[in-house]
Amino acid sequence: MSRSFPDDATLRSALAIADALTEQSGRPPTCNFALALLTRHLRLPPGAALSLFALGRAVGWIGHALEQYAGHRLIWPRARFTGVHP
């Protein structure tokens, strides 16, 4: 399977679930699925997945801020929302 999950039953089950979800919905699982699996594999305490998500998001924001500061300009998204507004 991998060096981190050598022949791991939990990973096999998770991959089967991810495949079934993808087949049924047409979309792969979100990062929350991976965070839940990682939290379980590492035996982290309840709430750890949310903490990991928040930490990753904060690091990304800091990276963007440093990039904008170094470039002396704001970075604006190039995408345009085309969905339905509530």
PyMOL commands that set and color helices and strands:
alter all, ss='L'
color gray80, all
select helices_A, chain A and resi 9-25+31-41+48-71
alter helices_A, ss='H'
color red, helices_A
deselect
rebuild
show_as cartoon
